[in-house]
């Protein structure tokens, strides 16, 4: 088996694919619904901050287009990385970017927090260390032996509750996340769905108001 793939070369490859950040999570014990491979590579791309400025009251056509664009880029990046790993003799399985925070066979947020890329915020969104919740995620599982990051197991929002305050339906409960916490202690998913129903048949099924409200989303 080739040994010329390491964290440095994987990082350069993902940067060439448009990833703004990435990390490695140990899949031991296995993450829920994860493939049977020992490492999860969590890949992150940032939502254009300019798109967020018009989203105080809900999703816009620009947000919809940006959401879909990033999902396509993430899927292309994970497919390319999977092909590279397999060419070098490693096993690899890509988990595509999901269309909402609830669908899909695997939680990308679980991999991202386990990789140390961020935490879960007060409206149950993944919050990146660099870009806040203004990100999209995808994951590649592999048996390439890369050193995992240090998992983040508690929220770091502190006293900030801008996302919860901004939500018109009161989805967030202003509770600090802890790993393993039942989601209903943190977030009212039914209230979020009711809010989304006001926008009709909108894709993506995340209105984006809480993303735009987070101060971390607007970092330079």
Buried (B, 14 or more C-beta within 10 A) or exposed (E): EEEEBEEEEBEEBBEEBBBBBBBBBBBEEEBEEBBEBBBBBBBBBBBBBEBBEBBEEBBBEBBBEBBBBBBEBBBEBBBBBBEBBEEBEBBBBBBBBBBEBBEBEBBBBBBBBBBBBBBBBBBBBBBBBBBBBBBBBBBBBBBBEBEBBEBBBEBBBEEBBBBBEBBEBBBBBBBBBEBEBEEEEBBBBEBBEEBBEEEEEBEBBBBBBBBBBBEBBBEE
